[in-house]
Amino acid sequence: MNPLPQDYSEEGAAAQLAAKRERLVEMLRPSAAPEPEVHASASIHFRQRAEFRIWHENESTHYLMFGGKDSREPIRLAQFPTASRRINALMEELATELAQIPVLRHRLWQVEFLDTLAGESLITLVYHRKLDAQWQSAATEASARLDAAIVGRSRGQRLVIGRDWVTERLTVNGRSLEYRQPEGSFTQPNAAVNSAMLAWAQRACAGEPERDLLELYCGIGNFTVAVAGCFRRVLATEIGAGAIAAAQHNLAVNGIHNTFVARLSSAEAASAMARERPFRRLRSFDLDDFRPAVLLVDPPRAGMDEDTRTLAAGFNRIIYVSCNPATLCRDIEALGSGYRVLQTALFDQFPYTHHMECGVVLEKSGKGDT
């Protein structure tokens, strides 16, 4: 098996990014969108997150990915140039541990690495067997040697060695922001490009500080922490309990006190804003004193559902971050000609793939660039 067939040169990355830009421009052409800001990635060692299947051969353990013309074809890897230098070092160090400690290797199925620019690392080991005290003892010793937290997962089991989160620190428009990133929660894999994305969103939110913000799909507070200071009050919504706990921690550790995080789906948020029914989860938040002028959304690949689009249509200004330009364009079209696209941006979170992360600022026509 050969390494992934990629051109990891700066020239190769630049050529792929230029093609993505042209594709995005063409997709947004019906919306009369302006030229996008383009935020490039480093050409190698840009990912702070990576996961691999495991292949056992005699006493050796190999990392596998699937790619090439046949996506089912396994590709054996010793190193992964797109992952951070720390992850590449851990790949080698963990392989040595697995070769020497059978209880860690036995029926290991998948390995996930989470790294941060702040220098903290976490390894998740996923097994097809029950984990026992012998595994826990071996994992504790390995964690100390690797200088990385370890989480062991199996059916119905989750054993934590050290801690189940890492701390990230990102510089956004000259300010250092701290984020707790829990194991198993979604985090942007390309930290440097994420910083650029947060800086763009923060600039897009700048304006009158007496405005309020409604944010849907807030996750661990990635955008919330960066933009909350631009507003009087913020209501952020998320459905995952673990992500909500992390978001609340991230707001507190960054000294942000004007934000309430509610466990609501986007459809429930729409119902709450329409005052269709009261929600106990909002009982400590004064909706009558909440005057949201801006909507921030970062939805999943499926984009906004019909209820969310109906809610969005009540806002003069929408900041929409998308991991799927196709559903973004669908949603812009559904919102209708009453909106114009003021800004667009392309964030190259995933070089060497067709994936595009982008952002647009929408405003109702005639409202001015507020």
VENMO-V46611 format. One record per residue. N is the residue number from 1. RES is the residue in one letter. PHI is phi in degrees with one decimal (999 if undefined). OMEGA is omega in degrees with one decimal (none if undefined). Layout:
# VENMO-V46611
N;RES;PHI;OMEGA / N;RES;PHI;OMEGA
This chain:
# VENMO-V46611
1;M;999;-177.4 / 2;N;-104.7;174.3 / 3;P;-59.4;179.3 / 4;L;-55.2;-175.1 / 5;P;-78.9;-177.6 / 6;Q;-125.6;170.0 / 7;D;-93.8;-175.7 / 8;Y;-89.7;179.5 / 9;S;-85.2;175.6 / 10;E;-61.6;179.8 / 11;E;-66.1;179.0 / 12;G;-65.1;178.6 / 13;A;-64.1;-179.1 / 14;A;-65.2;179.8 / 15;A;-65.6;178.3 / 16;Q;-66.5;179.6 / 17;L;-67.4;177.5 / 18;A;-61.9;178.0 / 19;A;-67.2;177.0 / 20;K;-63.0;179.7 / 21;R;-59.3;-179.8 / 22;E;-62.6;179.7 / 23;R;-66.1;178.9 / 24;L;-65.6;178.1 / 25;V;-57.7;-179.1 / 26;E;-66.7;-179.4 / 27;M;-65.3;-177.9 / 28;L;-91.0;-177.3 / 29;R;-57.0;178.7 / 30;P;-61.3;179.8 / 31;S;-91.7;-177.9 / 32;A;54.2;-177.2 / 33;A;-75.0;175.8 / 34;P;-71.1;178.0 / 35;E;-58.9;-177.4 / 36;P;-78.4;161.4 / 37;E;-66.3;179.8 / 38;V;-119.5;-179.3 / 39;H;-114.9;-175.2 / 40;A;-81.8;176.3 / 41;S;-105.4;165.1 / 42;A;-60.2;-176.2 / 43;S;-82.8;176.0 / 44;I;-140.2;174.7 / 45;H;56.0;-177.1 / 46;F;-107.5;-176.3 / 47;R;-95.1;174.4 / 48;Q;-97.7;-179.5 / 49;R;-143.5;177.8 / 50;A;-156.4;176.2 / 51;E;-137.1;-174.9 / 52;F;-139.1;165.8 / 53;R;-75.7;-177.0 / 54;I;-116.2;177.3 / 55;W;-122.1;-179.8 / 56;H;-100.0;178.1 / 57;E;-137.7;-174.2 / 58;N;56.1;-179.8 / 59;E;-97.0;-176.6 / 60;S;-101.3;177.8 / 61;T;-125.0;-177.1 / 62;H;-125.4;174.7 / 63;Y;-86.9;179.9 / 64;L;-123.4;164.4 / 65;M;-128.7;-179.3 / 66;F;-122.3;-177.2 / 67;G;-168.5;-176.9 / 68;G;77.9;-178.3 / 69;K;-64.3;176.3 / 70;D;-103.0;-175.2 / 71;S;-64.9;178.4 / 72;R;-88.0;-176.8 / 73;E;-78.6;179.6 / 74;P;-75.1;177.9 / 75;I;-120.7;-178.3 / 76;R;-80.5;-177.6 / 77;L;-127.3;167.4 / 78;A;-101.4;177.9 / 79;Q;-135.5;-178.3 / 80;F;-136.1;-169.7 / 81;P;-59.4;-179.7 / 82;T;-77.8;178.9 / 83;A;-77.6;-179.1 / 84;S;-60.0;177.8 / 85;R;-60.9;179.8 / 86;R;-64.4;178.3 / 87;I;-63.8;178.6 / 88;N;-62.5;177.2 / 89;A;-65.7;179.6 / 90;L;-66.0;177.2 / 91;M;-56.6;-179.3 / 92;E;-69.4;-177.4 / 93;E;-66.1;179.5 / 94;L;-67.4;177.8 / 95;A;-58.3;177.2 / 96;T;-65.2;177.2 / 97;E;-59.8;-177.8 / 98;L;-65.4;179.6 / 99;A;-67.7;-174.5 / 100;Q;-96.1;-174.5 / 101;I;-125.7;-176.0 / 102;P;-57.0;-176.8 / 103;V;-67.6;175.4 / 104;L;-80.9;-176.2 / 105;R;-84.2;-170.1 / 106;H;-59.3;177.6 / 107;R;57.2;171.0 / 108;L;-72.8;-172.8 / 109;W;-112.1;-175.1 / 110;Q;-151.2;176.2 / 111;V;-128.0;177.6 / 112;E;-123.8;179.4 / 113;F;-113.5;173.7 / 114;L;-130.1;-175.3 / 115;D;-127.8;178.3 / 116;T;-136.4;173.8 / 117;L;-65.1;179.7 / 118;A;-77.8;174.2 / 119;G;93.9;178.1 / 120;E;-108.8;-176.1 / 121;S;-134.5;178.3 / 122;L;-140.6;178.9 / 123;I;-118.9;174.3 / 124;T;-106.7;178.4 / 125;L;-109.6;-175.5 / 126;V;-110.1;-172.3 / 127;Y;-120.2;169.1 / 128;H;-105.6;177.0 / 129;R;-164.1;177.2 / 130;K;-75.4;178.9 / 131;L;-95.1;-174.0 / 132;D;-119.6;-178.2 / 133;A;-64.1;178.4 / 134;Q;-64.7;176.3 / 135;W;-62.5;-176.5 / 136;Q;-62.4;178.4 / 137;S;-65.3;-179.9 / 138;A;-65.8;-179.9 / 139;A;-66.8;178.4 / 140;T;-64.1;178.6 / 141;E;-67.5;178.9 / 142;A;-65.3;179.3 / 143;S;-59.1;179.3 / 144;A;-65.5;-179.1 / 145;R;-68.8;-177.7 / 146;L;-83.1;-174.5 / 147;D;54.9;179.7 / 148;A;-148.3;172.8 / 149;A;-68.0;179.6 / 150;I;-130.7;171.3 / 151;V;-119.5;176.0 / 152;G;-100.5;-179.1 / 153;R;-124.0;171.2 / 154;S;-150.6;-179.0 / 155;R;-58.0;178.7 / 156;G;76.2;-177.7 / 157;Q;-129.3;172.2 / 158;R;-151.9;-177.7 / 159;L;-107.6;-175.2 / 160;V;-107.8;175.9 / 161;I;-109.4;-177.8 / 162;G;94.9;178.2 / 163;R;-154.0;-178.5 / 164;D;-110.1;177.2 / 165;W;-154.9;172.6 / 166;V;-126.1;176.8 / 167;T;-104.8;175.3 / 168;E;-115.1;173.8 / 169;R;-128.2;-177.8 / 170;L;-121.0;175.7 / 171;T;-97.4;-176.4 / 172;V;-126.4;-178.2 / 173;N;49.2;174.8 / 174;G;86.0;-179.0 / 175;R;-112.2;178.5 / 176;S;-85.9;178.3 / 177;L;-116.9;-177.9 / 178;E;-110.8;-179.1 / 179;Y;-131.9;166.9 / 180;R;-87.8;-179.4 / 181;Q;-114.8;-177.9 / 182;P;-74.8;172.6 / 183;E;-60.8;178.4 / 184;G;91.6;177.3 / 185;S;-90.8;179.7 / 186;F;-72.2;170.7 / 187;T;-135.2;177.1 / 188;Q;-65.9;-172.2 / 189;P;-75.4;-175.1 / 190;N;-105.6;-170.2 / 191;A;-64.1;-178.4 / 192;A;-64.9;178.6 / 193;V;-70.8;175.3 / 194;N;-59.5;177.0 / 195;S;-58.3;178.1 / 196;A;-64.9;179.6 / 197;M;-66.1;178.6 / 198;L;-66.8;178.7 / 199;A;-64.1;177.7 / 200;W;-62.7;-179.5 / 201;A;-63.5;179.4 / 202;Q;-63.2;177.7 / 203;R;-64.3;179.8 / 204;A;-66.9;-179.0 / 205;C;-88.8;-175.4 / 206;A;-61.6;-179.3 / 207;G;162.0;-179.0 / 208;E;-68.0;-177.0 / 209;P;-72.5;178.7 / 210;E;-86.8;177.1 / 211;R;-77.2;174.9 / 212;D;-111.1;-177.8 / 213;L;-122.9;166.6 / 214;L;-107.5;177.9 / 215;E;-118.4;175.8 / 216;L;-105.5;178.2 / 217;Y;60.0;-170.7 / 218;C;-77.5;179.9 / 219;G;58.7;-178.7 / 220;I;-85.3;179.0 / 221;G;90.6;-177.9 / 222;N;-52.7;178.6 / 223;F;-79.9;-174.6 / 224;T;-54.3;-178.3 / 225;V;-61.1;-176.0 / 226;A;-74.0;-170.5 / 227;V;-107.4;-173.0 / 228;A;-57.7;-178.3 / 229;G;-67.5;178.5 / 230;C;-83.6;-170.4 / 231;F;-130.6;174.4 / 232;R;-70.6;179.5 / 233;R;-138.7;179.0 / 234;V;-133.5;168.3 / 235;L;-113.8;-179.5 / 236;A;-113.5;-176.4 / 237;T;-122.9;-178.5 / 238;E;-161.8;-179.1 / 239;I;-107.5;-178.6 / 240;G;-85.3;-177.2 / 241;A;-62.4;179.4 / 242;G;-64.1;178.7 / 243;A;-65.5;179.1 / 244;I;-62.6;179.2 / 245;A;-60.9;178.7 / 246;A;-66.7;179.1 / 247;A;-61.5;179.5 / 248;Q;-63.4;176.4 / 249;H;-62.4;-176.3 / 250;N;-64.6;175.5 / 251;L;-64.2;-177.1 / 252;A;-65.4;-175.2 / 253;V;-68.3;176.8 / 254;N;-95.7;175.6 / 255;G;70.3;-178.4 / 256;I;-103.5;-173.0 / 257;H;-125.0;-177.2 / 258;N;-102.5;-171.4 / 259;T;-122.4;175.2 / 260;F;-115.5;179.1 / 261;V;-104.2;-176.6 / 262;A;-115.7;176.4 / 263;R;-84.1;-179.0 / 264;L;-139.4;168.8 / 265;S;-74.2;178.4 / 266;S;-63.3;178.6 / 267;A;-66.7;177.7 / 268;E;-67.4;176.8 / 269;A;-62.0;177.4 / 270;A;-62.2;179.1 / 271;S;-65.3;179.5 / 272;A;-65.4;-178.5 / 273;M;-67.2;177.9 / 274;A;-82.9;-179.1 / 275;R;57.9;179.5 / 276;E;-72.7;175.0 / 277;R;-161.9;178.1 / 278;P;-78.7;176.9 / 279;F;-120.7;178.4 / 280;R;-59.6;-179.3 / 281;R;-69.6;176.8 / 282;L;-111.0;-173.3 / 283;R;-65.3;178.2 / 284;S;-97.2;177.9 / 285;F;-117.5;-176.6 / 286;D;-85.2;179.3 / 287;L;-64.9;-178.6 / 288;D;-68.2;178.1 / 289;D;-99.0;-177.4 / 290;F;-102.8;-177.0 / 291;R;-123.2;-175.3 / 292;P;-70.2;177.0 / 293;A;-105.8;-176.3 / 294;V;-129.8;175.1 / 295;L;-114.9;175.3 / 296;L;-115.8;179.7 / 297;V;-131.4;173.2 / 298;D;-136.5;-170.8 / 299;P;-76.8;172.8 / 300;P;-66.5;-174.2 / 301;R;-58.7;179.9 / 302;A;-70.8;179.6 / 303;G;78.0;-179.0 / 304;M;-83.0;174.7 / 305;D;-84.2;-174.3 / 306;E;-62.5;179.4 / 307;D;-61.8;-178.7 / 308;T;-69.4;176.6 / 309;R;-63.1;177.3 / 310;T;-63.1;176.1 / 311;L;-61.8;-177.3 / 312;A;-60.0;-176.9 / 313;A;-65.0;177.5 / 314;G;-88.5;-177.7 / 315;F;-103.6;175.5 / 316;N;-76.2;-176.0 / 317;R;-133.5;-179.2 / 318;I;-128.6;172.2 / 319;I;-108.0;-170.0 / 320;Y;-118.6;174.3 / 321;V;-103.0;-171.2 / 322;S;-132.7;171.2 / 323;C;-99.2;-179.3 / 324;N;-147.6;-177.1 / 325;P;-57.7;179.7 / 326;A;-63.9;178.8 / 327;T;-75.1;173.1 / 328;L;-59.6;-179.5 / 329;C;-63.4;176.1 / 330;R;-59.9;-177.3 / 331;D;-69.2;176.4 / 332;I;-61.6;179.2 / 333;E;-63.1;-178.9 / 334;A;-65.8;178.8 / 335;L;-68.3;171.2 / 336;G;95.3;-174.5 / 337;S;-72.5;177.7 / 338;G;-70.0;178.7 / 339;Y;-109.4;171.7 / 340;R;-120.5;179.1 / 341;V;-90.3;-178.9 / 342;L;-84.7;-175.6 / 343;Q;-141.6;170.3 / 344;T;-137.6;178.7 / 345;A;-149.6;176.5 / 346;L;-120.1;-178.6 / 347;F;-115.3;-174.2 / 348;D;-85.1;178.8 / 349;Q;-64.0;-171.1 / 350;F;-130.2;172.9 / 351;P;-56.8;178.5 / 352;Y;70.0;172.0 / 353;T;-133.6;176.0 / 354;H;-84.2;-175.7 / 355;H;-65.9;178.0 / 356;M;-128.3;171.2 / 357;E;-104.5;-175.7 / 358;C;-143.3;178.0 / 359;G;-141.4;174.8 / 360;V;-135.5;169.9 / 361;V;-111.9;-179.6 / 362;L;-108.5;176.9 / 363;E;-142.6;177.6 / 364;K;-64.7;-176.0 / 365;S;-56.9;176.7 / 366;G;87.7;-177.3 / 367;K;-90.1;-179.2 / 368;G;82.4;-175.5 / 369;D;-86.0;-179.0 / 370;T;-92.5;none
